[in-house]
Every structure is written in C-alpha cells, then in structure tokens.
Amino acid sequence: MHPTGKAPHGAAQTLAFLGAARMKDVGDRKYTNQHLIADAKASRWTVTAPTATRALQEARKLLYGCPRESYPWLDAWLKATTDANPGTLWDVQAGEDGEFTSLFVAFGGSIAGSRHIPPGFACVDGCHLGFGGTLLIAVGVDALGSQYPLAFAIIGNESKDSWGYFFLKLVEVFGDTFFGPSFGLMGDQDKGMQAALGDLPEGSVALKCHVHMSCNIKPVANEGGRFEPV
C-alpha cells in the first residue's frame, strides 16, 4: 500500500481491497470493473457497475496513492533524483498561493550525453495526464538516428506561457550551442506552442510534424481513400 493511501469508505471499501489484490496479480490495465463484478459474484456479492468503478478508483489509490496528494513528496523525489543522477537540473514554479504550477527536469545523463549528439534539431510534444495537467517532452536525435531524451516538464495546460517556459528552460540548460541559429524545432500545431516559437533564438526554424498534419487532414479530405497511411 502507498504510504499516503487512505482506506476507502462506504460500500466500495471491501471491494477496493479485493480489487487492489487482484490488480497486483493480473495487472492494473487488464483488470476492469467487469472483472471485479465477476470476482464479487464468486463471493456471493451483488455489485453494480458504478459501485465497481468507484471501487477500482479507490483500489488504485491504495496501490499507487492519489496523484494530487503526492505533490508534497516532490522535493524528496527531486533530491533523490539529483543524488542518483548527478548533474540533474530542475525548476519548480508555484503560484501566489503556493500551489504547484509547473516543473522542469533535465536528467544529468541527458545533459552530459547531449554534447555528443548532432545539435540543431529537437522534437517537442505534449500529452494530457489522467489526473490533470500536461506532460511536455523534448527529444533530439543521436548519431544512429534514434530518439534521445533531453528534458520534460509538467504544466497546467498548453499555452503560450507554458510552452514559453519550457523553451526558455531548454535554452538555459542546453545552451545556444544546441538551440542556436538555424536550429529546427518540430512539433504539432498547438496554438500555445506556435505562439511561443517567436521567443526562440533568431534564425530558428519551426517545423511541423507530418504525422500530426496527416491526422488533421485525412478526416476532412480522405473521401474515397486517396491518402495512404503515414
């Protein structure tokens, strides 16, 4: 059980403990509310789908803790990360009320290794987190043509300010040698990202990912199957 996990209350309490035990056996993503209903039925319990769904949510809290309640552990995680990966650079931002707003992390290994990969190109993207917020990531390309992780950030939502914060930290950490003139940055067409690109060093080139462009175009223009998958 996660050290900050709290026992659930109400009708879902026993089911949550049952669900947590079964998740450890078969895997989190493979265990659904239908599995929990079946296991409850085997124990001669009648469980509705909404109750099973709530029980699974509580079961995940028992196993992993509540993401929103884990922010007080952030300082400890950053210290442990820096101790285990010397040279790691990070930055945490908070609002006027002291609430967490953003985090930037570049691991020491990524920073050291970036000196040995071709400079001048990086790809960035963002994805929504299940508990709220957005994960941003930047990767380069190594000498073998493989993705090379540079840094990541956790922010509230994609906007000019949040992407601008990410780009600023990338330039601060990896320097103008990597993010200098004639630098190419590839991403999707998120409006916040596009607005923040103007803050990059002069001479930088904004590139658009053809996979994202294809996904945006095909639903509108692919009548008759004229476009091949990319």
C-alpha positions as CSV (number, residue, x, y, z in Angstrom):
1,M,0.0,0.0,0.0
2,H,1.2,3.5,-0.8
3,P,2.3,5.3,2.4
4,T,-0.2,8.1,1.8
5,G,-3.0,5.8,0.8
6,K,-6.2,6.0,2.8
7,A,-8.7,3.2,3.3
8,P,-11.9,4.0,1.2
9,H,-15.2,4.5,2.9
10,G,-18.7,3.2,2.1
11,A,-19.9,0.2,0.2
12,A,-16.9,0.1,-2.0
13,Q,-14.4,-0.4,0.9
14,T,-14.1,-4.2,0.8
15,L,-14.3,-4.3,-3.0
16,A,-11.4,-1.8,-3.2
17,F,-9.2,-4.1,-1.2
18,L,-10.3,-7.0,-3.3
19,G,-9.6,-5.1,-6.5
20,A,-6.2,-3.9,-5.3
21,A,-5.2,-7.5,-4.5
22,R,-6.4,-8.8,-7.9
23,M,-4.7,-5.9,-9.8
24,K,-1.4,-6.9,-8.3
25,D,-2.0,-10.4,-9.7
26,V,-3.2,-9.7,-13.2
27,G,-2.0,-6.1,-13.8
28,D,-3.7,-2.7,-13.5
29,R,-4.8,-2.2,-17.1
30,K,-6.0,-5.7,-17.6
31,Y,-8.3,-5.7,-14.6
32,T,-11.6,-3.9,-15.3
33,N,-14.8,-3.3,-13.4
34,Q,-16.3,-6.3,-15.1
35,H,-13.6,-8.5,-13.6
36,L,-14.3,-7.0,-10.2
37,I,-18.1,-7.7,-10.6
38,A,-17.3,-11.3,-11.5
39,D,-14.9,-11.7,-8.5
40,A,-17.6,-10.2,-6.2
41,K,-20.2,-12.5,-7.7
42,A,-17.9,-15.5,-6.9
43,S,-18.0,-14.4,-3.3
44,R,-21.8,-14.1,-3.5
45,W,-21.9,-10.3,-3.6
46,T,-24.2,-8.3,-5.9
47,V,-22.3,-5.3,-7.2
48,T,-23.5,-2.6,-9.7
49,A,-21.2,-1.3,-12.4
50,P,-21.0,2.2,-10.8
51,T,-20.0,0.7,-7.5
52,A,-17.4,-1.4,-9.1
53,T,-16.0,1.6,-11.0
54,R,-15.7,3.6,-7.7
55,A,-14.1,0.6,-6.0
56,L,-11.4,0.3,-8.8
57,Q,-10.6,4.0,-8.4
58,E,-10.1,3.5,-4.6
59,A,-8.1,0.3,-5.3
60,R,-5.7,2.3,-7.5
61,K,-5.3,4.9,-4.7
62,L,-4.4,2.0,-2.3
63,L,-1.8,0.7,-4.7
64,Y,-0.3,3.9,-6.0
65,G,-1.6,6.7,-3.9
66,C,-3.6,9.7,-5.1
67,P,-1.6,11.7,-7.7
68,R,-2.9,15.0,-6.4
69,E,-1.9,14.2,-2.9
70,S,1.6,13.2,-4.0
71,Y,2.9,16.8,-4.6
72,P,4.2,17.2,-1.0
73,W,6.6,14.4,-2.0
74,L,8.0,16.4,-4.9
75,D,11.0,17.9,-3.0
76,A,12.0,14.4,-1.8
77,W,11.7,13.0,-5.3
78,L,13.9,15.8,-6.8
79,K,16.6,15.3,-4.1
80,A,16.6,11.5,-4.7
81,T,16.7,12.0,-8.4
82,T,19.6,14.5,-8.2
83,D,21.5,12.2,-5.8
84,A,21.1,9.2,-8.1
85,N,21.7,11.2,-11.3
86,P,24.4,13.9,-10.6
87,G,24.1,16.9,-12.8
88,T,20.4,16.8,-13.0
89,L,18.8,20.3,-13.3
90,W,15.3,21.1,-12.3
91,D,13.0,24.1,-11.7
92,V,9.7,24.2,-9.8
93,Q,7.2,27.1,-10.2
94,A,4.3,27.9,-7.8
95,G,1.5,30.4,-7.8
96,E,1.0,33.3,-5.4
97,D,-1.0,30.9,-3.1
98,G,2.0,28.5,-3.1
99,E,0.2,25.9,-5.2
100,F,2.3,23.9,-7.7
101,T,2.1,25.3,-11.3
102,S,5.0,23.7,-13.2
103,L,8.1,21.5,-13.1
104,F,11.0,21.2,-15.5
105,V,13.6,18.4,-15.3
106,A,16.6,17.6,-17.4
107,F,18.5,14.5,-16.1
108,G,22.2,14.8,-15.7
109,G,22.8,11.9,-18.1
110,S,20.8,13.6,-20.8
111,I,22.7,16.8,-20.3
112,A,26.1,15.2,-20.5
113,G,25.2,13.0,-23.4
114,S,23.7,15.9,-25.4
115,R,27.3,17.1,-26.1
116,H,27.9,14.0,-28.2
117,I,24.8,14.1,-30.4
118,P,24.2,16.2,-33.5
119,P,22.9,19.7,-32.4
120,G,20.4,21.8,-34.2
121,F,17.2,19.7,-34.1
122,A,14.7,18.7,-31.5
123,C,11.1,17.4,-31.4
124,V,8.6,18.5,-28.8
125,D,5.1,17.4,-27.9
126,G,2.7,17.3,-25.0
127,C,0.2,14.8,-23.7
128,H,-2.6,15.2,-21.1
129,L,-2.2,13.5,-17.8
130,G,-5.0,11.4,-16.4
131,F,-5.2,13.3,-13.1
132,G,-4.9,16.8,-14.7
133,G,-2.1,18.8,-16.2
134,T,0.1,18.2,-19.2
135,L,3.4,16.5,-19.8
136,L,5.8,18.2,-22.2
137,I,8.8,16.5,-23.6
138,A,11.7,17.3,-25.8
139,V,13.9,14.8,-27.7
140,G,16.8,15.1,-30.0
141,V,18.3,12.6,-32.5
142,D,21.5,10.7,-31.8
143,A,24.2,9.7,-34.3
144,L,22.3,6.4,-35.0
145,G,19.1,8.2,-35.8
146,S,17.3,7.2,-32.6
147,Q,15.4,9.4,-30.2
148,Y,17.5,11.0,-27.5
149,P,15.5,12.3,-24.4
150,L,16.5,15.9,-23.5
151,A,14.1,17.1,-20.9
152,F,10.4,17.1,-19.7
153,A,8.1,19.4,-17.9
154,I,4.7,19.1,-16.2
155,I,2.5,22.2,-16.6
156,G,-1.2,23.0,-16.2
157,N,-2.2,23.3,-19.8
158,E,-0.7,24.1,-23.2
159,S,-0.5,27.8,-23.6
160,K,2.0,30.4,-24.9
161,D,3.2,30.9,-21.3
162,S,3.7,27.2,-20.5
163,W,5.4,26.4,-23.8
164,G,7.5,29.6,-23.5
165,Y,8.6,28.4,-20.0
166,F,9.6,25.0,-21.4
167,F,11.5,26.6,-24.4
168,L,13.3,29.0,-22.0
169,K,14.5,26.3,-19.7
170,L,15.7,24.2,-22.7
171,V,17.8,27.1,-23.9
172,E,19.1,27.7,-20.4
173,V,20.2,24.1,-19.8
174,F,21.4,23.1,-23.2
175,G,22.7,26.4,-24.3
176,D,22.9,28.3,-27.6
177,T,25.3,25.7,-29.0
178,F,22.4,23.2,-29.2
179,F,19.5,25.7,-29.5
180,G,21.3,28.3,-31.6
181,P,20.8,29.9,-35.0
182,S,19.5,27.7,-37.8
183,F,18.0,25.4,-35.1
184,G,15.0,23.3,-36.2
185,L,12.2,22.6,-33.7
186,M,9.5,20.1,-34.8
187,G,6.1,19.9,-33.1
188,D,2.4,19.8,-33.8
189,Q,0.2,22.8,-34.4
190,D,-0.9,23.5,-30.8
191,K,-1.7,27.2,-30.7
192,G,0.2,27.8,-27.5
193,M,3.3,26.2,-28.9
194,Q,3.1,28.1,-32.2
195,A,2.7,31.4,-30.3
196,A,5.8,30.6,-28.1
197,L,8.0,29.8,-31.0
198,G,8.6,33.5,-31.5
199,D,10.7,33.5,-28.3
200,L,13.3,31.1,-29.7
201,P,16.7,32.4,-30.8
202,E,16.7,34.4,-34.0
203,G,17.1,32.2,-37.1
204,S,15.4,29.2,-35.5
205,V,13.1,27.3,-37.9
206,A,9.7,25.9,-36.8
207,L,8.9,22.5,-38.4
208,K,5.5,20.8,-38.4
209,C,5.2,17.1,-37.8
210,H,3.8,15.5,-40.9
211,V,2.1,12.7,-38.9
212,H,0.0,15.3,-37.0
213,M,-0.7,17.2,-40.2
214,S,-1.9,14.0,-41.9
215,C,-4.2,13.1,-39.0
216,N,-5.7,16.5,-39.2
217,I,-6.2,16.4,-42.9
218,K,-7.4,12.9,-43.6
219,P,-10.7,13.1,-41.7
220,V,-11.7,16.0,-43.9
221,A,-10.1,15.3,-47.2
222,N,-9.8,11.5,-47.4
223,E,-13.0,10.8,-49.3
224,G,-12.5,7.7,-51.4
225,G,-9.4,6.6,-49.6
226,R,-7.0,8.8,-51.6
227,F,-4.5,9.2,-48.8
228,E,-2.2,6.4,-47.7
229,P,-1.4,5.9,-44.0
230,V,1.9,7.6,-42.9
